[in-house]
């Protein structure tokens, strides 16, 4: 799944964003993106559980 997220992120133009919907807080993905794509994205929570987590990842 991480590969699909990276592939989607990599084709975004600056200013575009993607939305991730998950059943738990994907903080592990945030840490991985900070390691691999630091300074290239903004991370925002649209909803924070308990059943559904919605996150926007915006390319900067």
PyMOL Python script that loads the backbone (N, CA, C, O; Angstrom):
from pymol import cmd

cmd.read_pdbstr("""\
ATOM      1  N   UNK A   1       0.818  -1.193   0.000  1.00  0.00           N
ATOM      2  CA  UNK A   1       0.000   0.000   0.000  1.00  0.00           C
ATOM      3  C   UNK A   1       0.865   1.261   0.000  1.00  0.00           C
ATOM      4  O   UNK A   1       0.514   2.248  -0.648  1.00  0.00           O
ATOM      5  N   UNK A   2       1.977   1.241   0.710  1.00  0.00           N
ATOM      6  CA  UNK A   2       2.848   2.412   0.751  1.00  0.00           C
ATOM      7  C   UNK A   2       3.338   2.752  -0.652  1.00  0.00           C
ATOM      8  O   UNK A   2       3.435   3.926  -1.010  1.00  0.00           O
ATOM      9  N   UNK A   3       3.648   1.730  -1.445  1.00  0.00           N
ATOM     10  CA  UNK A   3       4.090   1.965  -2.817  1.00  0.00           C
ATOM     11  C   UNK A   3       3.046   2.700  -3.641  1.00  0.00           C
ATOM     12  O   UNK A   3       3.393   3.585  -4.422  1.00  0.00           O
ATOM     13  N   UNK A   4       1.788   2.355  -3.484  1.00  0.00           N
ATOM     14  CA  UNK A   4       0.714   3.022  -4.214  1.00  0.00           C
ATOM     15  C   UNK A   4       0.573   4.473  -3.761  1.00  0.00           C
ATOM     16  O   UNK A   4       0.319   5.357  -4.579  1.00  0.00           O
ATOM     17  N   UNK A   5       0.734   4.714  -2.484  1.00  0.00           N
ATOM     18  CA  UNK A   5       0.650   6.078  -1.959  1.00  0.00           C
ATOM     19  C   UNK A   5       1.799   6.913  -2.515  1.00  0.00           C
ATOM     20  O   UNK A   5       1.592   8.046  -2.949  1.00  0.00           O
ATOM     21  N   UNK A   6       2.997   6.364  -2.503  1.00  0.00           N
ATOM     22  CA  UNK A   6       4.155   7.071  -3.052  1.00  0.00           C
ATOM     23  C   UNK A   6       3.968   7.337  -4.544  1.00  0.00           C
ATOM     24  O   UNK A   6       4.264   8.437  -5.011  1.00  0.00           O
ATOM     25  N   UNK A   7       3.493   6.369  -5.286  1.00  0.00           N
ATOM     26  CA  UNK A   7       3.277   6.540  -6.726  1.00  0.00           C
ATOM     27  C   UNK A   7       2.277   7.654  -7.003  1.00  0.00           C
ATOM     28  O   UNK A   7       2.479   8.471  -7.902  1.00  0.00           O
ATOM     29  N   UNK A   8       1.209   7.682  -6.235  1.00  0.00           N
ATOM     30  CA  UNK A   8       0.200   8.727  -6.391  1.00  0.00           C
ATOM     31  C   UNK A   8       0.777  10.084  -6.019  1.00  0.00           C
ATOM     32  O   UNK A   8       0.582  11.060  -6.743  1.00  0.00           O
ATOM     33  N   UNK A   9       1.482  10.153  -4.902  1.00  0.00           N
ATOM     34  CA  UNK A   9       2.079  11.415  -4.468  1.00  0.00           C
ATOM     35  C   UNK A   9       3.076  11.941  -5.505  1.00  0.00           C
ATOM     36  O   UNK A   9       3.101  13.137  -5.794  1.00  0.00           O
ATOM     37  N   UNK A  10       3.874  11.069  -6.048  1.00  0.00           N
ATOM     38  CA  UNK A  10       4.938  11.484  -6.964  1.00  0.00           C
ATOM     39  C   UNK A  10       4.410  12.106  -8.252  1.00  0.00           C
ATOM     40  O   UNK A  10       5.117  12.905  -8.868  1.00  0.00           O
ATOM     41  N   UNK A  11       3.207  11.774  -8.676  1.00  0.00           N
ATOM     42  CA  UNK A  11       2.668  12.370  -9.903  1.00  0.00           C
ATOM     43  C   UNK A  11       1.853  13.639  -9.642  1.00  0.00           C
ATOM     44  O   UNK A  11       1.422  14.301 -10.586  1.00  0.00           O
ATOM     45  N   UNK A  12       1.641  13.980  -8.374  1.00  0.00           N
ATOM     46  CA  UNK A  12       0.936  15.227  -8.066  1.00  0.00           C
ATOM     47  C   UNK A  12       1.785  16.418  -8.481  1.00  0.00           C
ATOM     48  O   UNK A  12       3.011  16.393  -8.382  1.00  0.00           O
ATOM     49  N   UNK A  13       1.109  17.464  -8.948  1.00  0.00           N
ATOM     50  CA  UNK A  13       1.764  18.737  -9.210  1.00  0.00           C
ATOM     51  C   UNK A  13       1.781  19.525  -7.901  1.00  0.00           C
ATOM     52  O   UNK A  13       0.918  19.312  -7.049  1.00  0.00           O
ATOM     53  N   UNK A  14       2.740  20.425  -7.726  1.00  0.00           N
ATOM     54  CA  UNK A  14       2.727  21.261  -6.526  1.00  0.00           C
ATOM     55  C   UNK A  14       1.380  21.953  -6.352  1.00  0.00           C
ATOM     56  O   UNK A  14       0.834  22.517  -7.300  1.00  0.00           O
ATOM     57  N   UNK A  15       0.859  21.905  -5.149  1.00  0.00           N
ATOM     58  CA  UNK A  15      -0.453  22.469  -4.836  1.00  0.00           C
ATOM     59  C   UNK A  15      -1.570  21.446  -4.876  1.00  0.00           C
ATOM     60  O   UNK A  15      -2.619  21.664  -4.269  1.00  0.00           O
ATOM     61  N   UNK A  16      -1.379  20.342  -5.569  1.00  0.00           N
ATOM     62  CA  UNK A  16      -2.390  19.282  -5.589  1.00  0.00           C
ATOM     63  C   UNK A  16      -2.272  18.447  -4.320  1.00  0.00           C
ATOM     64  O   UNK A  16      -1.227  18.406  -3.670  1.00  0.00           O
ATOM     65  N   UNK A  17      -3.372  17.785  -3.991  1.00  0.00           N
ATOM     66  CA  UNK A  17      -3.359  16.945  -2.805  1.00  0.00           C
ATOM     67  C   UNK A  17      -4.114  15.655  -3.049  1.00  0.00           C
ATOM     68  O   UNK A  17      -4.907  15.528  -3.981  1.00  0.00           O
ATOM     69  N   UNK A  18      -3.838  14.715  -2.184  1.00  0.00           N
ATOM     70  CA  UNK A  18      -4.544  13.444  -2.197  1.00  0.00           C
ATOM     71  C   UNK A  18      -5.159  13.251  -0.820  1.00  0.00           C
ATOM     72  O   UNK A  18      -4.709  13.843   0.161  1.00  0.00           O
ATOM     73  N   UNK A  19      -6.183  12.422  -0.756  1.00  0.00           N
ATOM     74  CA  UNK A  19      -6.833  12.129   0.523  1.00  0.00           C
ATOM     75  C   UNK A  19      -6.696  10.646   0.811  1.00  0.00           C
ATOM     76  O   UNK A  19      -6.953   9.799  -0.044  1.00  0.00           O
ATOM     77  N   UNK A  20      -6.290  10.355   2.017  1.00  0.00           N
ATOM     78  CA  UNK A  20      -6.143   8.981   2.472  1.00  0.00           C
ATOM     79  C   UNK A  20      -7.214   8.711   3.517  1.00  0.00           C
ATOM     80  O   UNK A  20      -7.389   9.497   4.448  1.00  0.00           O
ATOM     81  N   UNK A  21      -7.926   7.607   3.368  1.00  0.00           N
ATOM     82  CA  UNK A  21      -8.939   7.189   4.337  1.00  0.00           C
ATOM     83  C   UNK A  21      -8.479   5.865   4.916  1.00  0.00           C
ATOM     84  O   UNK A  21      -8.173   4.927   4.179  1.00  0.00           O
ATOM     85  N   UNK A  22      -8.433   5.793   6.240  1.00  0.00           N
ATOM     86  CA  UNK A  22      -7.879   4.618   6.904  1.00  0.00           C
ATOM     87  C   UNK A  22      -8.684   4.292   8.159  1.00  0.00           C
ATOM     88  O   UNK A  22      -9.444   5.126   8.652  1.00  0.00           O
ATOM     89  N   UNK A  23      -8.515   3.087   8.667  1.00  0.00           N
ATOM     90  CA  UNK A  23      -9.226   2.683   9.885  1.00  0.00           C
ATOM     91  C   UNK A  23      -8.398   2.899  11.149  1.00  0.00           C
ATOM     92  O   UNK A  23      -8.841   2.552  12.244  1.00  0.00           O
ATOM     93  N   UNK A  24      -7.200   3.470  11.008  1.00  0.00           N
ATOM     94  CA  UNK A  24      -6.355   3.816  12.153  1.00  0.00           C
ATOM     95  C   UNK A  24      -5.465   4.987  11.760  1.00  0.00           C
ATOM     96  O   UNK A  24      -5.340   5.309  10.578  1.00  0.00           O
ATOM     97  N   UNK A  25      -4.856   5.613  12.737  1.00  0.00           N
ATOM     98  CA  UNK A  25      -3.978   6.745  12.480  1.00  0.00           C
ATOM     99  C   UNK A  25      -2.736   6.263  11.726  1.00  0.00           C
ATOM    100  O   UNK A  25      -1.976   5.455  12.261  1.00  0.00           O
ATOM    101  N   UNK A  26      -2.513   6.737  10.502  1.00  0.00           N
ATOM    102  CA  UNK A  26      -1.366   6.274   9.724  1.00  0.00           C
ATOM    103  C   UNK A  26      -0.081   7.033  10.059  1.00  0.00           C
ATOM    104  O   UNK A  26       0.643   7.456   9.157  1.00  0.00           O
ATOM    105  N   UNK A  27       0.196   7.202  11.322  1.00  0.00           N
ATOM    106  CA  UNK A  27       1.372   7.955  11.749  1.00  0.00           C
ATOM    107  C   UNK A  27       2.659   7.314  11.219  1.00  0.00           C
ATOM    108  O   UNK A  27       3.635   8.020  10.971  1.00  0.00           O
ATOM    109  N   UNK A  28       2.676   5.994  11.042  1.00  0.00           N
ATOM    110  CA  UNK A  28       3.859   5.327  10.475  1.00  0.00           C
ATOM    111  C   UNK A  28       4.142   5.826   9.061  1.00  0.00           C
ATOM    112  O   UNK A  28       5.301   5.950   8.667  1.00  0.00           O
ATOM    113  N   UNK A  29       3.081   6.115   8.293  1.00  0.00           N
ATOM    114  CA  UNK A  29       3.242   6.658   6.952  1.00  0.00           C
ATOM    115  C   UNK A  29       3.806   8.073   7.026  1.00  0.00           C
ATOM    116  O   UNK A  29       4.673   8.436   6.232  1.00  0.00           O
ATOM    117  N   UNK A  30       3.325   8.863   7.960  1.00  0.00           N
ATOM    118  CA  UNK A  30       3.842  10.224   8.142  1.00  0.00           C
ATOM    119  C   UNK A  30       5.343  10.188   8.424  1.00  0.00           C
ATOM    120  O   UNK A  30       6.104  10.958   7.839  1.00  0.00           O
ATOM    121  N   UNK A  31       5.764   9.308   9.307  1.00  0.00           N
ATOM    122  CA  UNK A  31       7.186   9.194   9.646  1.00  0.00           C
ATOM    123  C   UNK A  31       7.992   8.784   8.420  1.00  0.00           C
ATOM    124  O   UNK A  31       9.075   9.317   8.178  1.00  0.00           O
ATOM    125  N   UNK A  32       7.470   7.845   7.651  1.00  0.00           N
ATOM    126  CA  UNK A  32       8.169   7.392   6.444  1.00  0.00           C
ATOM    127  C   UNK A  32       8.266   8.519   5.418  1.00  0.00           C
ATOM    128  O   UNK A  32       9.319   8.715   4.811  1.00  0.00           O
ATOM    129  N   UNK A  33       7.171   9.260   5.221  1.00  0.00           N
ATOM    130  CA  UNK A  33       7.209  10.384   4.297  1.00  0.00           C
ATOM    131  C   UNK A  33       8.194  11.451   4.775  1.00  0.00           C
ATOM    132  O   UNK A  33       8.898  12.050   3.961  1.00  0.00           O
ATOM    133  N   UNK A  34       8.249  11.692   6.073  1.00  0.00           N
ATOM    134  CA  UNK A  34       9.204  12.668   6.602  1.00  0.00           C
ATOM    135  C   UNK A  34      10.632  12.231   6.315  1.00  0.00           C
ATOM    136  O   UNK A  34      11.503  13.072   6.094  1.00  0.00           O
ATOM    137  N   UNK A  35      10.879  10.958   6.316  1.00  0.00           N
ATOM    138  CA  UNK A  35      12.209  10.440   6.012  1.00  0.00           C
ATOM    139  C   UNK A  35      12.510  10.537   4.522  1.00  0.00           C
ATOM    140  O   UNK A  35      13.602  10.952   4.134  1.00  0.00           O
ATOM    141  N   UNK A  36      11.550  10.156   3.687  1.00  0.00           N
ATOM    142  CA  UNK A  36      11.780  10.044   2.246  1.00  0.00           C
ATOM    143  C   UNK A  36      11.429  11.294   1.433  1.00  0.00           C
ATOM    144  O   UNK A  36      12.007  11.520   0.369  1.00  0.00           O
ATOM    145  N   UNK A  37      10.492  12.104   1.922  1.00  0.00           N
ATOM    146  CA  UNK A  37      10.002  13.248   1.140  1.00  0.00           C
ATOM    147  C   UNK A  37       9.949  14.523   1.997  1.00  0.00           C
ATOM    148  O   UNK A  37       9.083  15.374   1.791  1.00  0.00           O
ATOM    149  N   UNK A  38      10.858  14.649   2.936  1.00  0.00           N
ATOM    150  CA  UNK A  38      10.870  15.801   3.838  1.00  0.00           C
ATOM    151  C   UNK A  38      10.890  17.114   3.060  1.00  0.00           C
ATOM    152  O   UNK A  38      11.659  17.278   2.112  1.00  0.00           O
ATOM    153  N   UNK A  39      10.036  18.041   3.473  1.00  0.00           N
ATOM    154  CA  UNK A  39       9.963  19.338   2.821  1.00  0.00           C
ATOM    155  C   UNK A  39       9.155  19.356   1.543  1.00  0.00           C
ATOM    156  O   UNK A  39       9.054  20.398   0.895  1.00  0.00           O
ATOM    157  N   UNK A  40       8.578  18.232   1.163  1.00  0.00           N
ATOM    158  CA  UNK A  40       7.849  18.145  -0.097  1.00  0.00           C
ATOM    159  C   UNK A  40       6.334  18.048   0.083  1.00  0.00           C
ATOM    160  O   UNK A  40       5.593  18.046  -0.900  1.00  0.00           O
ATOM    161  N   UNK A  41       5.865  17.967   1.340  1.00  0.00           N
ATOM    162  CA  UNK A  41       4.437  17.755   1.552  1.00  0.00           C
ATOM    163  C   UNK A  41       3.958  18.452   2.819  1.00  0.00           C
ATOM    164  O   UNK A  41       4.738  18.805   3.703  1.00  0.00           O
ATOM    165  N   UNK A  42       2.641  18.635   2.869  1.00  0.00           N
ATOM    166  CA  UNK A  42       1.948  19.063   4.086  1.00  0.00           C
ATOM    167  C   UNK A  42       0.939  17.978   4.430  1.00  0.00           C
ATOM    168  O   UNK A  42       0.267  17.445   3.547  1.00  0.00           O
ATOM    169  N   UNK A  43       0.837  17.659   5.692  1.00  0.00           N
ATOM    170  CA  UNK A  43      -0.023  16.588   6.197  1.00  0.00           C
ATOM    171  C   UNK A  43      -1.115  17.221   7.040  1.00  0.00           C
ATOM    172  O   UNK A  43      -0.820  18.017   7.930  1.00  0.00           O
ATOM    173  N   UNK A  44      -2.366  16.884   6.778  1.00  0.00           N
ATOM    174  CA  UNK A  44      -3.461  17.434   7.564  1.00  0.00           C
ATOM    175  C   UNK A  44      -4.517  16.394   7.867  1.00  0.00           C
ATOM    176  O   UNK A  44      -4.852  15.555   7.030  1.00  0.00           O
ATOM    177  N   UNK A  45      -5.036  16.467   9.089  1.00  0.00           N
ATOM    178  CA  UNK A  45      -6.109  15.560   9.503  1.00  0.00           C
ATOM    179  C   UNK A  45      -7.454  16.212   9.237  1.00  0.00           C
ATOM    180  O   UNK A  45      -7.703  17.332   9.682  1.00  0.00           O
ATOM    181  N   UNK A  46      -8.327  15.516   8.510  1.00  0.00           N
ATOM    182  CA  UNK A  46      -9.699  15.945   8.307  1.00  0.00           C
ATOM    183  C   UNK A  46     -10.613  15.333   9.362  1.00  0.00           C
ATOM    184  O   UNK A  46     -11.567  15.972   9.806  1.00  0.00           O
ATOM    185  N   UNK A  47     -10.327  14.105   9.761  1.00  0.00           N
ATOM    186  CA  UNK A  47     -11.009  13.455  10.883  1.00  0.00           C
ATOM    187  C   UNK A  47     -10.029  12.499  11.540  1.00  0.00           C
ATOM    188  O   UNK A  47      -9.187  11.890  10.881  1.00  0.00           O
ATOM    189  N   UNK A  48     -10.161  12.382  12.855  1.00  0.00           N
ATOM    190  CA  UNK A  48      -9.208  11.601  13.639  1.00  0.00           C
ATOM    191  C   UNK A  48      -9.891  10.511  14.442  1.00  0.00           C
ATOM    192  O   UNK A  48      -9.849  10.510  15.672  1.00  0.00           O
ATOM    193  N   UNK A  49     -10.520   9.584  13.735  1.00  0.00           N
ATOM    194  CA  UNK A  49     -11.094   8.408  14.359  1.00  0.00           C
ATOM    195  C   UNK A  49     -12.323   8.706  15.192  1.00  0.00           C
ATOM    196  O   UNK A  49     -12.858   9.813  15.129  1.00  0.00           O
ATOM    197  N   UNK A  50     -12.773   7.754  15.960  1.00  0.00           N
ATOM    198  CA  UNK A  50     -12.067   6.523  16.252  1.00  0.00           C
ATOM    199  C   UNK A  50     -12.206   5.439  15.173  1.00  0.00           C
ATOM    200  O   UNK A  50     -11.400   4.510  15.121  1.00  0.00           O
ATOM    201  N   UNK A  51     -13.219   5.557  14.320  1.00  0.00           N
ATOM    202  CA  UNK A  51     -13.420   4.504  13.321  1.00  0.00           C
ATOM    203  C   UNK A  51     -12.796   4.831  11.963  1.00  0.00           C
ATOM    204  O   UNK A  51     -12.337   3.935  11.254  1.00  0.00           O
ATOM    205  N   UNK A  52     -12.781   6.104  11.611  1.00  0.00           N
ATOM    206  CA  UNK A  52     -12.271   6.520  10.306  1.00  0.00           C
ATOM    207  C   UNK A  52     -11.301   7.675  10.491  1.00  0.00           C
ATOM    208  O   UNK A  52     -11.589   8.645  11.193  1.00  0.00           O
ATOM    209  N   UNK A  53     -10.161   7.555   9.855  1.00  0.00           N
ATOM    210  CA  UNK A  53      -9.142   8.605   9.830  1.00  0.00           C
ATOM    211  C   UNK A  53      -9.046   9.088   8.393  1.00  0.00           C
ATOM    212  O   UNK A  53      -8.850   8.291   7.476  1.00  0.00           O
ATOM    213  N   UNK A  54      -9.187  10.402   8.197  1.00  0.00           N
ATOM    214  CA  UNK A  54      -9.056  11.009   6.866  1.00  0.00           C
ATOM    215  C   UNK A  54      -7.910  12.005   6.919  1.00  0.00           C
ATOM    216  O   UNK A  54      -7.881  12.891   7.773  1.00  0.00           O
ATOM    217  N   UNK A  55      -6.974  11.853   6.005  1.00  0.00           N
ATOM    218  CA  UNK A  55      -5.776  12.674   5.982  1.00  0.00           C
ATOM    219  C   UNK A  55      -5.601  13.236   4.586  1.00  0.00           C
ATOM    220  O   UNK A  55      -5.835  12.538   3.599  1.00  0.00           O
ATOM    221  N   UNK A  56      -5.191  14.497   4.493  1.00  0.00           N
ATOM    222  CA  UNK A  56      -4.798  15.067   3.217  1.00  0.00           C
ATOM    223  C   UNK A  56      -3.267  15.154   3.193  1.00  0.00           C
ATOM    224  O   UNK A  56      -2.625  15.499   4.185  1.00  0.00           O
ATOM    225  N   UNK A  57      -2.724  14.835   2.050  1.00  0.00           N
ATOM    226  CA  UNK A  57      -1.288  14.966   1.817  1.00  0.00           C
ATOM    227  C   UNK A  57      -1.155  15.878   0.600  1.00  0.00           C
ATOM    228  O   UNK A  57      -1.481  15.489  -0.521  1.00  0.00           O
ATOM    229  N   UNK A  58      -0.674  17.092   0.837  1.00  0.00           N
ATOM    230  CA  UNK A  58      -0.564  18.103  -0.208  1.00  0.00           C
ATOM    231  C   UNK A  58       0.892  18.255  -0.636  1.00  0.00           C
ATOM    232  O   UNK A  58       1.781  18.396   0.203  1.00  0.00           O
ATOM    233  N   UNK A  59       1.123  18.227  -1.921  1.00  0.00           N
ATOM    234  CA  UNK A  59       2.484  18.396  -2.449  1.00  0.00           C
ATOM    235  C   UNK A  59       2.811  19.891  -2.488  1.00  0.00           C
ATOM    236  O   UNK A  59       2.023  20.699  -2.980  1.00  0.00           O
ATOM    237  N   UNK A  60       3.980  20.241  -1.963  1.00  0.00           N
ATOM    238  CA  UNK A  60       4.397  21.658  -1.969  1.00  0.00           C
ATOM    239  C   UNK A  60       5.630  21.852  -2.837  1.00  0.00           C
ATOM    240  O   UNK A  60       6.125  22.972  -2.963  1.00  0.00           O
TER     241      UNK A  60
END
""", "prot")
cmd.dss("prot")
cmd.show_as("cartoon", "prot")
cmd.util.cbc("prot")
cmd.orient("prot")
